[in-house]
Amino acid sequence: MSQDQQPEAWAKQWGQVVARAWSDEAYKQRLLSDPRAVLAEAGLPVPADLQVQVHEATPTLLHLVLPPAPTLSDEQLNSAAGGLVHGDSGPCGA
């Protein structure tokens, strides 16, 4: 998704790509094999520094995506952890 594109607009265009892939086998195969080109044709350009893969889910195959870890400062990490580290005399170390 380009940085200036609204998530709602992206979702609508992606929905159109999915609908076409469901009804057009050749298009689906192109989407699976060359997603960057197909998405660009659909008005969803992928930034050059971003890899994209499209996987087809089936009734017996579920794809789970592990998102990247958030980039937090030490202060934010301490705040999220309540300032406790394993081994402290708090709930983790009890």
Number of C-alpha atoms within 10 A of each C-alpha: 17 12 8 6 10 10 12 9 12 15 13 11 16 16 12 13 19 15 12 14 17 11 10 11 11 11 16 21 12 14 21 16 14 14 20 22 14 18 18 13 11 13 13 20 15 17 13 8 6 8 9 12 10 12 11 10 9 8 5 5 8 10 9 6 6 6 6 6 6 7 8 10 9 9 10 12 13 13 11 11 11 10 12 15 13 11 10 11 10 12 10 10 10 8
